[in-house]
Amino acid sequence: MSKQYQTTIPSKIRKQLGVNPGNRLNWDIVKDELGVEYATVIPETKNTLKPLKGVFEEMYKNNKDYLKKERESWD
């Protein structure tokens, strides 16, 4: 953090979130179930869900049968 309280977002994170110079970022303080507080940053974009694209892909990659069964149960 600079003397002016500015921070630098690492390149990998900027690319994953799709943020560019001039974008607004929403900061928040979150407390987990153990009472530990930490900061979160969410980019303010025209499509707020865009930064979340692919977040669950890795989680379900090895569980395609489970996911298929769940989707079929919705019908």
C-alpha positions as CSV (number, residue, x, y, z in Angstrom):
1,M,0.0,0.0,0.0
2,S,1.3,3.4,-0.9
3,K,1.4,6.5,1.3
4,Q,-1.7,7.6,-0.4
5,Y,-3.4,4.3,0.5
6,Q,-3.4,3.0,-3.1
7,T,-2.9,-0.7,-3.8
8,T,-1.8,-2.5,-6.9
9,I,-3.8,-5.5,-8.2
10,P,-1.6,-8.3,-9.4
11,S,-1.9,-8.9,-13.2
12,K,-3.3,-12.5,-12.8
13,I,-6.1,-11.2,-10.6
14,R,-6.9,-8.2,-12.9
15,K,-7.2,-10.5,-15.9
16,Q,-9.3,-13.0,-14.0
17,L,-11.7,-10.3,-12.8
18,G,-11.6,-8.4,-16.1
19,V,-10.8,-5.1,-14.5
20,N,-9.2,-2.2,-16.4
21,P,-8.0,1.3,-15.5
22,G,-11.0,3.4,-14.6
23,N,-13.2,0.5,-13.4
24,R,-14.8,0.9,-10.0
25,L,-14.1,-1.6,-7.3
26,N,-16.4,-2.3,-4.3
27,W,-14.6,-3.1,-1.1
28,D,-16.2,-4.8,1.9
29,I,-15.3,-6.2,5.2
30,V,-16.5,-9.8,5.7
31,K,-16.5,-11.8,8.9
32,D,-16.3,-15.6,8.6
33,E,-17.9,-18.2,10.9
34,L,-14.8,-18.0,13.2
35,G,-15.1,-14.3,13.6
36,V,-12.1,-13.5,11.4
37,E,-12.5,-10.3,9.4
38,Y,-11.0,-9.9,5.9
39,A,-11.5,-7.6,3.0
40,T,-13.2,-8.5,-0.3
41,V,-13.0,-6.7,-3.5
42,I,-15.7,-7.0,-6.2
43,P,-15.4,-5.1,-9.5
44,E,-18.4,-3.0,-10.5
45,T,-19.1,-3.9,-14.1
46,K,-22.0,-3.7,-16.5
47,N,-22.5,-7.4,-16.0
48,T,-21.8,-8.1,-12.4
49,L,-21.8,-11.9,-12.9
50,K,-19.1,-11.8,-15.7
51,P,-16.2,-12.0,-13.2
52,L,-17.7,-15.2,-11.8
53,K,-17.7,-17.0,-15.2
54,G,-16.1,-20.4,-14.8
55,V,-15.7,-20.2,-11.0
56,F,-17.6,-23.5,-10.5
57,E,-16.2,-25.2,-13.7
58,E,-13.2,-26.6,-11.8
59,M,-15.4,-27.9,-9.0
60,Y,-17.7,-29.8,-11.3
61,K,-15.2,-30.9,-13.9
62,N,-14.7,-34.3,-12.2
63,N,-18.3,-34.6,-11.2
64,K,-20.1,-34.4,-14.6
65,D,-22.3,-37.4,-13.8
66,Y,-23.5,-35.9,-10.5
67,L,-24.2,-32.6,-12.2
68,K,-26.1,-34.3,-15.0
69,K,-28.2,-36.2,-12.5
70,E,-28.9,-32.9,-10.6
71,R,-30.0,-31.1,-13.7
72,E,-32.3,-34.0,-14.7
73,S,-34.0,-33.8,-11.3
74,W,-35.0,-30.2,-12.0
75,D,-37.5,-31.4,-14.7
